[in-house]
Amino acid sequence: MVERHGRMTGMAEYVEDFLEARASFIGGEPVVKAIVRRYREGLEQGNNATASVLGELMLEIAKPFGDLGDPEWRSDWKP
């Protein structure tokens, strides 16, 4: 667990910030922003099933940045 935005969360929350910052480079920026928003809502509401599934999806979307050598990509992120 790590503290982010004043609350304790899993490491995957950083991937939401990573994706949000790159949303305009991903075809479908509104979709990425919606996924990040729903992930955050799932965390805030204690809906672990939703947060877990969306966390995995965010990692899948973000992975190509890591494959391209983005220095902020972390291979240890978990949903």
Distance bins in CASP14 RR format, pairs under 12 A and 6 or more apart:
PFRMAT RR
TARGET T0000
AUTHOR 0000-0000-0000
RMODE 2
METHOD distances of the structure
MODEL  1
1 7 0 0 0 0 1 0 0 0 0 0 0
1 8 1 0 1 0 0 0 0 0 0 0 0
1 9 1 0 0 1 0 0 0 0 0 0 0
1 10 1 0 1 0 0 0 0 0 0 0 0
1 11 0 0 0 0 1 0 0 0 0 0 0
1 12 0 0 0 0 0 1 0 0 0 0 0
1 13 0 0 0 0 0 1 0 0 0 0 0
1 43 0 0 0 0 0 1 0 0 0 0 0
1 78 0 0 0 0 0 1 0 0 0 0 0
2 8 1 0 0 1 0 0 0 0 0 0 0
2 9 1 0 0 1 0 0 0 0 0 0 0
2 10 1 0 0 1 0 0 0 0 0 0 0
2 11 1 0 0 1 0 0 0 0 0 0 0
2 12 0 0 0 0 0 1 0 0 0 0 0
2 13 1 0 0 1 0 0 0 0 0 0 0
2 14 1 0 0 1 0 0 0 0 0 0 0
2 74 0 0 0 0 0 1 0 0 0 0 0
2 76 0 0 0 0 0 1 0 0 0 0 0
2 77 0 0 0 0 0 1 0 0 0 0 0
2 78 0 0 0 0 0 1 0 0 0 0 0
3 9 1 0 0 1 0 0 0 0 0 0 0
3 10 0 0 0 0 1 0 0 0 0 0 0
3 11 0 0 0 0 0 1 0 0 0 0 0
3 13 0 0 0 0 1 0 0 0 0 0 0
3 14 0 0 0 0 0 1 0 0 0 0 0
4 10 0 0 0 0 1 0 0 0 0 0 0
4 11 0 0 0 0 1 0 0 0 0 0 0
4 12 0 0 0 0 0 1 0 0 0 0 0
4 13 1 0 1 0 0 0 0 0 0 0 0
4 14 1 0 0 1 0 0 0 0 0 0 0
4 15 0 0 0 0 0 1 0 0 0 0 0
4 16 0 0 0 0 1 0 0 0 0 0 0
4 17 0 0 0 0 1 0 0 0 0 0 0
4 40 0 0 0 0 0 1 0 0 0 0 0
4 43 0 0 0 0 1 0 0 0 0 0 0
5 13 1 0 0 1 0 0 0 0 0 0 0
5 14 0 0 0 0 0 1 0 0 0 0 0
5 16 0 0 0 0 1 0 0 0 0 0 0
5 17 0 0 0 0 1 0 0 0 0 0 0
5 40 0 0 0 0 1 0 0 0 0 0 0
5 43 0 0 0 0 1 0 0 0 0 0 0
5 44 0 0 0 0 0 1 0 0 0 0 0
6 13 0 0 0 0 0 1 0 0 0 0 0
6 43 0 0 0 0 0 1 0 0 0 0 0
6 44 0 0 0 0 0 1 0 0 0 0 0
7 13 0 0 0 0 1 0 0 0 0 0 0
7 40 0 0 0 0 0 1 0 0 0 0 0
7 43 1 0 0 1 0 0 0 0 0 0 0
7 44 0 0 0 0 1 0 0 0 0 0 0
7 46 0 0 0 0 0 1 0 0 0 0 0
8 43 0 0 0 0 1 0 0 0 0 0 0
8 44 0 0 0 0 0 1 0 0 0 0 0
9 15 0 0 0 0 0 1 0 0 0 0 0
9 16 0 0 0 0 1 0 0 0 0 0 0
9 17 0 0 0 0 0 1 0 0 0 0 0
9 39 0 0 0 0 0 1 0 0 0 0 0
9 40 0 0 0 0 1 0 0 0 0 0 0
9 42 0 0 0 0 0 1 0 0 0 0 0
9 43 1 0 1 0 0 0 0 0 0 0 0
9 44 0 0 0 0 1 0 0 0 0 0 0
9 46 0 0 0 0 0 1 0 0 0 0 0
9 48 0 0 0 0 0 1 0 0 0 0 0
9 51 0 0 0 0 1 0 0 0 0 0 0
9 55 0 0 0 0 0 1 0 0 0 0 0
9 78 0 0 0 0 0 1 0 0 0 0 0
9 79 0 0 0 0 0 1 0 0 0 0 0
10 16 0 0 0 0 0 1 0 0 0 0 0
10 39 0 0 0 0 0 1 0 0 0 0 0
10 43 0 0 0 0 1 0 0 0 0 0 0
10 48 0 0 0 0 0 1 0 0 0 0 0
10 51 0 0 0 0 1 0 0 0 0 0 0
10 52 0 0 0 0 0 1 0 0 0 0 0
10 55 0 0 0 0 1 0 0 0 0 0 0
10 76 0 0 0 0 0 1 0 0 0 0 0
10 77 0 0 0 0 1 0 0 0 0 0 0
10 78 1 0 0 1 0 0 0 0 0 0 0
10 79 0 0 0 0 1 0 0 0 0 0 0
11 17 0 0 0 0 0 1 0 0 0 0 0
11 18 0 0 0 0 0 1 0 0 0 0 0
11 55 0 0 0 0 0 1 0 0 0 0 0
11 58 0 0 0 0 0 1 0 0 0 0 0
11 59 0 0 0 0 0 1 0 0 0 0 0
11 74 1 0 0 1 0 0 0 0 0 0 0
11 75 0 0 0 0 0 1 0 0 0 0 0
11 76 1 0 0 1 0 0 0 0 0 0 0
11 77 1 0 1 0 0 0 0 0 0 0 0
11 78 1 0 1 0 0 0 0 0 0 0 0
11 79 0 0 0 0 1 0 0 0 0 0 0
12 18 0 0 0 0 1 0 0 0 0 0 0
12 19 0 0 0 0 0 1 0 0 0 0 0
12 36 0 0 0 0 0 1 0 0 0 0 0
12 39 0 0 0 0 1 0 0 0 0 0 0
12 40 0 0 0 0 0 1 0 0 0 0 0
12 42 0 0 0 0 0 1 0 0 0 0 0
12 43 0 0 0 0 1 0 0 0 0 0 0
12 48 0 0 0 0 0 1 0 0 0 0 0
12 51 0 0 0 0 1 0 0 0 0 0 0
12 52 0 0 0 0 1 0 0 0 0 0 0
12 53 0 0 0 0 0 1 0 0 0 0 0
12 54 0 0 0 0 1 0 0 0 0 0 0
12 55 1 0 1 0 0 0 0 0 0 0 0
12 56 0 0 0 0 1 0 0 0 0 0 0
12 57 0 0 0 0 0 1 0 0 0 0 0
12 58 1 0 0 1 0 0 0 0 0 0 0
12 59 1 0 0 1 0 0 0 0 0 0 0
12 60 0 0 0 0 0 1 0 0 0 0 0
12 62 0 0 0 0 1 0 0 0 0 0 0
12 74 0 0 0 0 0 1 0 0 0 0 0
12 76 0 0 0 0 0 1 0 0 0 0 0
12 77 1 0 1 0 0 0 0 0 0 0 0
12 78 1 0 1 0 0 0 0 0 0 0 0
12 79 1 0 1 0 0 0 0 0 0 0 0
13 19 0 0 0 0 0 1 0 0 0 0 0
13 20 0 0 0 0 0 1 0 0 0 0 0
13 36 0 0 0 0 1 0 0 0 0 0 0
13 39 0 0 0 0 1 0 0 0 0 0 0
13 40 0 0 0 0 1 0 0 0 0 0 0
13 42 0 0 0 0 0 1 0 0 0 0 0
13 43 1 0 0 1 0 0 0 0 0 0 0
13 44 0 0 0 0 0 1 0 0 0 0 0
13 51 0 0 0 0 1 0 0 0 0 0 0
13 54 0 0 0 0 0 1 0 0 0 0 0
13 55 0 0 0 0 1 0 0 0 0 0 0
13 58 0 0 0 0 1 0 0 0 0 0 0
13 59 0 0 0 0 0 1 0 0 0 0 0
13 74 0 0 0 0 0 1 0 0 0 0 0
13 77 0 0 0 0 1 0 0 0 0 0 0
13 78 0 0 0 0 0 1 0 0 0 0 0
13 79 0 0 0 0 0 1 0 0 0 0 0
14 20 0 0 0 0 0 1 0 0 0 0 0
14 21 0 0 0 0 0 1 0 0 0 0 0
14 36 0 0 0 0 0 1 0 0 0 0 0
14 39 0 0 0 0 0 1 0 0 0 0 0
14 55 0 0 0 0 0 1 0 0 0 0 0
14 58 0 0 0 0 0 1 0 0 0 0 0
14 59 0 0 0 0 0 1 0 0 0 0 0
14 62 0 0 0 0 1 0 0 0 0 0 0
14 72 0 0 0 0 1 0 0 0 0 0 0
14 73 0 0 0 0 0 1 0 0 0 0 0
14 74 1 0 0 1 0 0 0 0 0 0 0
14 76 0 0 0 0 0 1 0 0 0 0 0
14 77 1 0 0 1 0 0 0 0 0 0 0
14 78 0 0 0 0 0 1 0 0 0 0 0
14 79 0 0 0 0 0 1 0 0 0 0 0
15 21 0 0 0 0 0 1 0 0 0 0 0
15 22 0 0 0 0 0 1 0 0 0 0 0
15 32 0 0 0 0 0 1 0 0 0 0 0
15 35 0 0 0 0 0 1 0 0 0 0 0
15 36 0 0 0 0 1 0 0 0 0 0 0
15 39 0 0 0 0 1 0 0 0 0 0 0
15 40 0 0 0 0 0 1 0 0 0 0 0
15 51 0 0 0 0 0 1 0 0 0 0 0
15 54 0 0 0 0 0 1 0 0 0 0 0
15 55 1 0 0 1 0 0 0 0 0 0 0
15 56 0 0 0 0 0 1 0 0 0 0 0
15 57 0 0 0 0 0 1 0 0 0 0 0
15 58 1 0 1 0 0 0 0 0 0 0 0
15 59 1 0 1 0 0 0 0 0 0 0 0
15 60 0 0 0 0 0 1 0 0 0 0 0
15 61 0 0 0 0 1 0 0 0 0 0 0
15 62 1 0 1 0 0 0 0 0 0 0 0
15 63 0 0 0 0 1 0 0 0 0 0 0
15 65 0 0 0 0 1 0 0 0 0 0 0
15 66 0 0 0 0 0 1 0 0 0 0 0
15 70 0 0 0 0 0 1 0 0 0 0 0
15 72 0 0 0 0 1 0 0 0 0 0 0
15 73 0 0 0 0 1 0 0 0 0 0 0
15 74 1 0 0 1 0 0 0 0 0 0 0
15 75 0 0 0 0 0 1 0 0 0 0 0
15 76 0 0 0 0 0 1 0 0 0 0 0
15 77 1 0 1 0 0 0 0 0 0 0 0
15 78 0 0 0 0 1 0 0 0 0 0 0
15 79 0 0 0 0 1 0 0 0 0 0 0
16 22 0 0 0 0 0 1 0 0 0 0 0
16 23 0 0 0 0 0 1 0 0 0 0 0
16 32 0 0 0 0 1 0 0 0 0 0 0
16 33 0 0 0 0 0 1 0 0 0 0 0
16 34 0 0 0 0 0 1 0 0 0 0 0
16 35 0 0 0 0 1 0 0 0 0 0 0
16 36 1 0 1 0 0 0 0 0 0 0 0
16 37 0 0 0 0 1 0 0 0 0 0 0
16 38 0 0 0 0 0 1 0 0 0 0 0
16 39 1 0 1 0 0 0 0 0 0 0 0
16 40 1 0 0 1 0 0 0 0 0 0 0
16 41 0 0 0 0 0 1 0 0 0 0 0
16 42 0 0 0 0 0 1 0 0 0 0 0
16 43 0 0 0 0 1 0 0 0 0 0 0
16 51 0 0 0 0 0 1 0 0 0 0 0
16 54 0 0 0 0 1 0 0 0 0 0 0
16 55 1 0 0 1 0 0 0 0 0 0 0
16 57 0 0 0 0 0 1 0 0 0 0 0
16 58 1 0 0 1 0 0 0 0 0 0 0
16 59 0 0 0 0 0 1 0 0 0 0 0
16 61 0 0 0 0 0 1 0 0 0 0 0
16 62 0 0 0 0 1 0 0 0 0 0 0
16 77 0 0 0 0 0 1 0 0 0 0 0
16 79 0 0 0 0 0 1 0 0 0 0 0
17 23 0 0 0 0 0 1 0 0 0 0 0
17 36 0 0 0 0 1 0 0 0 0 0 0
17 39 0 0 0 0 0 1 0 0 0 0 0
17 40 0 0 0 0 0 1 0 0 0 0 0
17 58 0 0 0 0 0 1 0 0 0 0 0
17 62 0 0 0 0 0 1 0 0 0 0 0
17 72 0 0 0 0 1 0 0 0 0 0 0
17 74 0 0 0 0 0 1 0 0 0 0 0
17 77 0 0 0 0 0 1 0 0 0 0 0
18 25 0 0 0 0 0 1 0 0 0 0 0
18 26 0 0 0 0 0 1 0 0 0 0 0
18 32 0 0 0 0 0 1 0 0 0 0 0
18 36 0 0 0 0 1 0 0 0 0 0 0
18 55 0 0 0 0 0 1 0 0 0 0 0
18 58 0 0 0 0 1 0 0 0 0 0 0
18 59 0 0 0 0 1 0 0 0 0 0 0
18 61 0 0 0 0 1 0 0 0 0 0 0
18 62 1 0 1 0 0 0 0 0 0 0 0
18 63 0 0 0 0 0 1 0 0 0 0 0
18 64 0 0 0 0 0 1 0 0 0 0 0
18 65 1 0 0 1 0 0 0 0 0 0 0
18 66 0 0 0 0 1 0 0 0 0 0 0
18 70 0 0 0 0 1 0 0 0 0 0 0
18 71 0 0 0 0 0 1 0 0 0 0 0
18 72 1 0 1 0 0 0 0 0 0 0 0
18 73 1 0 0 1 0 0 0 0 0 0 0
18 74 0 0 0 0 1 0 0 0 0 0 0
18 77 0 0 0 0 1 0 0 0 0 0 0
19 25 0 0 0 0 1 0 0 0 0 0 0
19 26 1 0 0 1 0 0 0 0 0 0 0
19 28 0 0 0 0 0 1 0 0 0 0 0
19 29 0 0 0 0 0 1 0 0 0 0 0
19 31 0 0 0 0 0 1 0 0 0 0 0
19 32 1 0 1 0 0 0 0 0 0 0 0
19 33 0 0 0 0 1 0 0 0 0 0 0
19 34 0 0 0 0 0 1 0 0 0 0 0
19 35 1 0 0 1 0 0 0 0 0 0 0
19 36 1 0 1 0 0 0 0 0 0 0 0
19 37 0 0 0 0 0 1 0 0 0 0 0
19 39 0 0 0 0 1 0 0 0 0 0 0
19 40 0 0 0 0 0 1 0 0 0 0 0
19 54 0 0 0 0 0 1 0 0 0 0 0
19 55 0 0 0 0 1 0 0 0 0 0 0
19 57 0 0 0 0 1 0 0 0 0 0 0
19 58 1 0 1 0 0 0 0 0 0 0 0
19 59 0 0 0 0 1 0 0 0 0 0 0
19 60 0 0 0 0 0 1 0 0 0 0 0
19 61 1 0 0 1 0 0 0 0 0 0 0
19 62 1 0 1 0 0 0 0 0 0 0 0
19 63 0 0 0 0 0 1 0 0 0 0 0
19 64 0 0 0 0 0 1 0 0 0 0 0
19 65 0 0 0 0 1 0 0 0 0 0 0
19 66 0 0 0 0 0 1 0 0 0 0 0
19 70 0 0 0 0 0 1 0 0 0 0 0
19 72 0 0 0 0 0 1 0 0 0 0 0
19 73 0 0 0 0 0 1 0 0 0 0 0
19 77 0 0 0 0 0 1 0 0 0 0 0
20 26 0 0 0 0 0 1 0 0 0 0 0
20 29 0 0 0 0 1 0 0 0 0 0 0
20 32 1 0 0 1 0 0 0 0 0 0 0
20 33 1 0 0 1 0 0 0 0 0 0 0
20 34 0 0 0 0 0 1 0 0 0 0 0
20 35 0 0 0 0 1 0 0 0 0 0 0
20 36 1 0 1 0 0 0 0 0 0 0 0
20 37 0 0 0 0 1 0 0 0 0 0 0
20 39 0 0 0 0 0 1 0 0 0 0 0
20 40 0 0 0 0 1 0 0 0 0 0 0
20 58 0 0 0 0 1 0 0 0 0 0 0
20 61 0 0 0 0 0 1 0 0 0 0 0
20 62 0 0 0 0 0 1 0 0 0 0 0
21 29 0 0 0 0 0 1 0 0 0 0 0
21 32 0 0 0 0 0 1 0 0 0 0 0
21 33 0 0 0 0 0 1 0 0 0 0 0
21 36 0 0 0 0 0 1 0 0 0 0 0
21 62 0 0 0 0 0 1 0 0 0 0 0
21 65 0 0 0 0 0 1 0 0 0 0 0
21 70 0 0 0 0 0 1 0 0 0 0 0
21 72 0 0 0 0 1 0 0 0 0 0 0
21 73 0 0 0 0 0 1 0 0 0 0 0
22 28 0 0 0 0 0 1 0 0 0 0 0
22 29 0 0 0 0 1 0 0 0 0 0 0
22 32 0 0 0 0 1 0 0 0 0 0 0
22 33 0 0 0 0 0 1 0 0 0 0 0
22 36 0 0 0 0 0 1 0 0 0 0 0
22 58 0 0 0 0 0 1 0 0 0 0 0
22 61 0 0 0 0 1 0 0 0 0 0 0
22 62 1 0 0 1 0 0 0 0 0 0 0
22 64 0 0 0 0 0 1 0 0 0 0 0
22 65 1 0 0 1 0 0 0 0 0 0 0
22 66 0 0 0 0 0 1 0 0 0 0 0
22 68 0 0 0 0 0 1 0 0 0 0 0
22 70 0 0 0 0 1 0 0 0 0 0 0
22 72 0 0 0 0 1 0 0 0 0 0 0
22 73 0 0 0 0 0 1 0 0 0 0 0
23 29 1 0 1 0 0 0 0 0 0 0 0
23 30 0 0 0 0 1 0 0 0 0 0 0
23 31 0 0 0 0 1 0 0 0 0 0 0
23 32 1 0 1 0 0 0 0 0 0 0 0
23 33 1 0 1 0 0 0 0 0 0 0 0
23 34 0 0 0 0 0 1 0 0 0 0 0
23 35 0 0 0 0 1 0 0 0 0 0 0
23 36 1 0 0 1 0 0 0 0 0 0 0
23 37 0 0 0 0 0 1 0 0 0 0 0
23 58 0 0 0 0 0 1 0 0 0 0 0
23 61 0 0 0 0 1 0 0 0 0 0 0
23 62 0 0 0 0 0 1 0 0 0 0 0
23 65 0 0 0 0 0 1 0 0 0 0 0
24 30 0 0 0 0 0 1 0 0 0 0 0
24 32 0 0 0 0 1 0 0 0 0 0 0
24 33 0 0 0 0 1 0 0 0 0 0 0
25 32 0 0 0 0 1 0 0 0 0 0 0
25 61 0 0 0 0 0 1 0 0 0 0 0
25 62 0 0 0 0 0 1 0 0 0 0 0
25 64 0 0 0 0 0 1 0 0 0 0 0
25 65 0 0 0 0 1 0 0 0 0 0 0
25 68 0 0 0 0 0 1 0 0 0 0 0
25 70 0 0 0 0 0 1 0 0 0 0 0
26 32 1 0 1 0 0 0 0 0 0 0 0
26 33 0 0 0 0 1 0 0 0 0 0 0
26 35 0 0 0 0 0 1 0 0 0 0 0
26 36 0 0 0 0 0 1 0 0 0 0 0
26 58 0 0 0 0 0 1 0 0 0 0 0
26 60 0 0 0 0 0 1 0 0 0 0 0
26 61 1 0 0 1 0 0 0 0 0 0 0
26 62 0 0 0 0 1 0 0 0 0 0 0
26 63 0 0 0 0 0 1 0 0 0 0 0
26 64 0 0 0 0 1 0 0 0 0 0 0
26 65 0 0 0 0 1 0 0 0 0 0 0
27 33 0 0 0 0 0 1 0 0 0 0 0
27 61 0 0 0 0 0 1 0 0 0 0 0
27 64 0 0 0 0 0 1 0 0 0 0 0
28 34 0 0 0 0 1 0 0 0 0 0 0
28 35 0 0 0 0 0 1 0 0 0 0 0
28 61 0 0 0 0 0 1 0 0 0 0 0
29 35 0 0 0 0 0 1 0 0 0 0 0
29 36 0 0 0 0 0 1 0 0 0 0 0
29 61 0 0 0 0 0 1 0 0 0 0 0
30 36 0 0 0 0 0 1 0 0 0 0 0
30 37 0 0 0 0 0 1 0 0 0 0 0
31 37 0 0 0 0 0 1 0 0 0 0 0
31 38 0 0 0 0 0 1 0 0 0 0 0
31 54 0 0 0 0 0 1 0 0 0 0 0
31 57 0 0 0 0 0 1 0 0 0 0 0
31 58 0 0 0 0 0 1 0 0 0 0 0
31 61 0 0 0 0 1 0 0 0 0 0 0
32 38 0 0 0 0 0 1 0 0 0 0 0
32 39 0 0 0 0 0 1 0 0 0 0 0
32 54 0 0 0 0 0 1 0 0 0 0 0
32 57 0 0 0 0 1 0 0 0 0 0 0
32 58 0 0 0 0 1 0 0 0 0 0 0
32 60 0 0 0 0 0 1 0 0 0 0 0
32 61 1 0 0 1 0 0 0 0 0 0 0
32 62 0 0 0 0 1 0 0 0 0 0 0
32 65 0 0 0 0 0 1 0 0 0 0 0
33 39 0 0 0 0 0 1 0 0 0 0 0
33 40 0 0 0 0 0 1 0 0 0 0 0
33 58 0 0 0 0 0 1 0 0 0 0 0
33 61 0 0 0 0 0 1 0 0 0 0 0
34 40 0 0 0 0 0 1 0 0 0 0 0
34 41 0 0 0 0 0 1 0 0 0 0 0
34 54 0 0 0 0 1 0 0 0 0 0 0
34 57 0 0 0 0 0 1 0 0 0 0 0
34 58 0 0 0 0 0 1 0 0 0 0 0
34 61 0 0 0 0 0 1 0 0 0 0 0
35 41 0 0 0 0 0 1 0 0 0 0 0
35 42 0 0 0 0 0 1 0 0 0 0 0
35 50 0 0 0 0 0 1 0 0 0 0 0
35 51 0 0 0 0 0 1 0 0 0 0 0
35 53 0 0 0 0 0 1 0 0 0 0 0
35 54 1 0 1 0 0 0 0 0 0 0 0
35 55 0 0 0 0 1 0 0 0 0 0 0
35 56 0 0 0 0 0 1 0 0 0 0 0
35 57 1 0 0 1 0 0 0 0 0 0 0
35 58 1 0 0 1 0 0 0 0 0 0 0
35 59 0 0 0 0 0 1 0 0 0 0 0
35 60 0 0 0 0 0 1 0 0 0 0 0
35 61 1 0 0 1 0 0 0 0 0 0 0
35 62 0 0 0 0 0 1 0 0 0 0 0
35 79 0 0 0 0 0 1 0 0 0 0 0
36 42 0 0 0 0 0 1 0 0 0 0 0
36 43 0 0 0 0 0 1 0 0 0 0 0
36 51 0 0 0 0 0 1 0 0 0 0 0
36 54 0 0 0 0 1 0 0 0 0 0 0
36 55 0 0 0 0 1 0 0 0 0 0 0
36 57 0 0 0 0 0 1 0 0 0 0 0
36 58 1 0 0 1 0 0 0 0 0 0 0
36 61 0 0 0 0 1 0 0 0 0 0 0
36 62 0 0 0 0 0 1 0 0 0 0 0
37 43 0 0 0 0 0 1 0 0 0 0 0
37 44 0 0 0 0 0 1 0 0 0 0 0
37 50 0 0 0 0 0 1 0 0 0 0 0
37 54 0 0 0 0 1 0 0 0 0 0 0
37 58 0 0 0 0 0 1 0 0 0 0 0
38 44 0 0 0 0 0 1 0 0 0 0 0
38 45 0 0 0 0 0 1 0 0 0 0 0
38 47 0 0 0 0 1 0 0 0 0 0 0
38 50 1 0 0 1 0 0 0 0 0 0 0
38 51 0 0 0 0 1 0 0 0 0 0 0
38 53 0 0 0 0 1 0 0 0 0 0 0
38 54 1 0 1 0 0 0 0 0 0 0 0
38 55 0 0 0 0 0 1 0 0 0 0 0
38 57 0 0 0 0 1 0 0 0 0 0 0
38 58 0 0 0 0 0 1 0 0 0 0 0
39 45 0 0 0 0 0 1 0 0 0 0 0
39 46 0 0 0 0 0 1 0 0 0 0 0
39 47 0 0 0 0 1 0 0 0 0 0 0
39 48 0 0 0 0 0 1 0 0 0 0 0
39 49 0 0 0 0 0 1 0 0 0 0 0
39 50 1 0 0 1 0 0 0 0 0 0 0
39 51 1 0 1 0 0 0 0 0 0 0 0
39 52 0 0 0 0 1 0 0 0 0 0 0
39 53 0 0 0 0 1 0 0 0 0 0 0
39 54 1 0 1 0 0 0 0 0 0 0 0
39 55 1 0 1 0 0 0 0 0 0 0 0
39 56 0 0 0 0 0 1 0 0 0 0 0
39 57 0 0 0 0 1 0 0 0 0 0 0
39 58 1 0 0 1 0 0 0 0 0 0 0
39 59 0 0 0 0 0 1 0 0 0 0 0
39 61 0 0 0 0 0 1 0 0 0 0 0
39 79 0 0 0 0 1 0 0 0 0 0 0
40 46 0 0 0 0 0 1 0 0 0 0 0
40 47 0 0 0 0 0 1 0 0 0 0 0
40 50 0 0 0 0 0 1 0 0 0 0 0
40 51 0 0 0 0 1 0 0 0 0 0 0
40 54 0 0 0 0 1 0 0 0 0 0 0
40 55 0 0 0 0 0 1 0 0 0 0 0
40 58 0 0 0 0 0 1 0 0 0 0 0
41 47 1 0 0 1 0 0 0 0 0 0 0
41 50 1 0 0 1 0 0 0 0 0 0 0
41 51 0 0 0 0 1 0 0 0 0 0 0
41 54 0 0 0 0 1 0 0 0 0 0 0
42 48 1 0 0 1 0 0 0 0 0 0 0
42 49 0 0 0 0 1 0 0 0 0 0 0
42 50 1 0 1 0 0 0 0 0 0 0 0
42 51 1 0 1 0 0 0 0 0 0 0 0
42 52 0 0 0 0 1 0 0 0 0 0 0
42 53 0 0 0 0 1 0 0 0 0 0 0
42 54 1 0 0 1 0 0 0 0 0 0 0
42 55 0 0 0 0 0 1 0 0 0 0 0
43 49 0 0 0 0 0 1 0 0 0 0 0
43 50 0 0 0 0 1 0 0 0 0 0 0
43 51 1 0 1 0 0 0 0 0 0 0 0
43 52 0 0 0 0 0 1 0 0 0 0 0
43 54 0 0 0 0 1 0 0 0 0 0 0
43 55 0 0 0 0 1 0 0 0 0 0 0
43 58 0 0 0 0 0 1 0 0 0 0 0
43 79 0 0 0 0 0 1 0 0 0 0 0
44 50 0 0 0 0 0 1 0 0 0 0 0
44 51 0 0 0 0 1 0 0 0 0 0 0
45 51 0 0 0 0 1 0 0 0 0 0 0
46 52 0 0 0 0 0 1 0 0 0 0 0
47 53 0 0 0 0 1 0 0 0 0 0 0
47 54 0 0 0 0 1 0 0 0 0 0 0
48 54 0 0 0 0 0 1 0 0 0 0 0
48 55 0 0 0 0 0 1 0 0 0 0 0
48 79 0 0 0 0 0 1 0 0 0 0 0
49 55 0 0 0 0 0 1 0 0 0 0 0
49 56 0 0 0 0 0 1 0 0 0 0 0
49 79 0 0 0 0 0 1 0 0 0 0 0
50 56 0 0 0 0 0 1 0 0 0 0 0
50 57 0 0 0 0 0 1 0 0 0 0 0
50 79 0 0 0 0 0 1 0 0 0 0 0
51 57 0 0 0 0 0 1 0 0 0 0 0
51 58 0 0 0 0 0 1 0 0 0 0 0
51 78 0 0 0 0 0 1 0 0 0 0 0
51 79 1 0 0 1 0 0 0 0 0 0 0
52 58 0 0 0 0 0 1 0 0 0 0 0
52 59 0 0 0 0 0 1 0 0 0 0 0
52 78 0 0 0 0 1 0 0 0 0 0 0
52 79 1 0 1 0 0 0 0 0 0 0 0
53 59 0 0 0 0 0 1 0 0 0 0 0
53 60 0 0 0 0 0 1 0 0 0 0 0
53 79 1 0 0 1 0 0 0 0 0 0 0
54 60 0 0 0 0 0 1 0 0 0 0 0
54 61 0 0 0 0 0 1 0 0 0 0 0
54 79 1 0 0 1 0 0 0 0 0 0 0
55 61 0 0 0 0 1 0 0 0 0 0 0
55 62 0 0 0 0 1 0 0 0 0 0 0
55 77 0 0 0 0 1 0 0 0 0 0 0
55 78 0 0 0 0 1 0 0 0 0 0 0
55 79 1 1 0 0 0 0 0 0 0 0 0
56 62 0 0 0 0 0 1 0 0 0 0 0
56 63 0 0 0 0 0 1 0 0 0 0 0
56 77 0 0 0 0 0 1 0 0 0 0 0
56 78 0 0 0 0 1 0 0 0 0 0 0
56 79 1 0 1 0 0 0 0 0 0 0 0
57 63 0 0 0 0 0 1 0 0 0 0 0
57 79 0 0 0 0 1 0 0 0 0 0 0
58 65 0 0 0 0 0 1 0 0 0 0 0
58 77 0 0 0 0 1 0 0 0 0 0 0
58 78 0 0 0 0 0 1 0 0 0 0 0
58 79 1 0 0 1 0 0 0 0 0 0 0
59 65 0 0 0 0 0 1 0 0 0 0 0
59 66 0 0 0 0 0 1 0 0 0 0 0
59 73 0 0 0 0 0 1 0 0 0 0 0
59 74 0 0 0 0 0 1 0 0 0 0 0
59 75 0 0 0 0 1 0 0 0 0 0 0
59 76 0 0 0 0 0 1 0 0 0 0 0
59 77 1 0 1 0 0 0 0 0 0 0 0
59 78 1 0 0 1 0 0 0 0 0 0 0
59 79 1 0 0 1 0 0 0 0 0 0 0
60 66 0 0 0 0 0 1 0 0 0 0 0
60 67 0 0 0 0 0 1 0 0 0 0 0
60 77 0 0 0 0 0 1 0 0 0 0 0
60 79 0 0 0 0 1 0 0 0 0 0 0
61 73 0 0 0 0 0 1 0 0 0 0 0
61 77 0 0 0 0 0 1 0 0 0 0 0
61 79 0 0 0 0 0 1 0 0 0 0 0
62 68 0 0 0 0 0 1 0 0 0 0 0
62 69 0 0 0 0 0 1 0 0 0 0 0
62 70 0 0 0 0 1 0 0 0 0 0 0
62 72 0 0 0 0 1 0 0 0 0 0 0
62 73 1 0 0 1 0 0 0 0 0 0 0
62 74 0 0 0 0 1 0 0 0 0 0 0
62 75 0 0 0 0 0 1 0 0 0 0 0
62 77 1 0 0 1 0 0 0 0 0 0 0
62 79 0 0 0 0 0 1 0 0 0 0 0
63 69 0 0 0 0 0 1 0 0 0 0 0
63 70 0 0 0 0 0 1 0 0 0 0 0
63 73 1 0 0 1 0 0 0 0 0 0 0
63 74 0 0 0 0 0 1 0 0 0 0 0
63 75 0 0 0 0 1 0 0 0 0 0 0
63 77 0 0 0 0 1 0 0 0 0 0 0
64 70 0 0 0 0 1 0 0 0 0 0 0
64 73 0 0 0 0 1 0 0 0 0 0 0
65 71 0 0 0 0 1 0 0 0 0 0 0
65 72 1 0 0 1 0 0 0 0 0 0 0
65 73 1 0 1 0 0 0 0 0 0 0 0
65 74 0 0 0 0 0 1 0 0 0 0 0
65 75 0 0 0 0 0 1 0 0 0 0 0
65 77 0 0 0 0 0 1 0 0 0 0 0
66 72 0 0 0 0 1 0 0 0 0 0 0
66 73 1 1 0 0 0 0 0 0 0 0 0
66 74 0 0 0 0 1 0 0 0 0 0 0
66 75 1 0 0 1 0 0 0 0 0 0 0
66 77 0 0 0 0 0 1 0 0 0 0 0
67 73 0 0 0 0 1 0 0 0 0 0 0
67 75 0 0 0 0 0 1 0 0 0 0 0
69 75 0 0 0 0 0 1 0 0 0 0 0
END
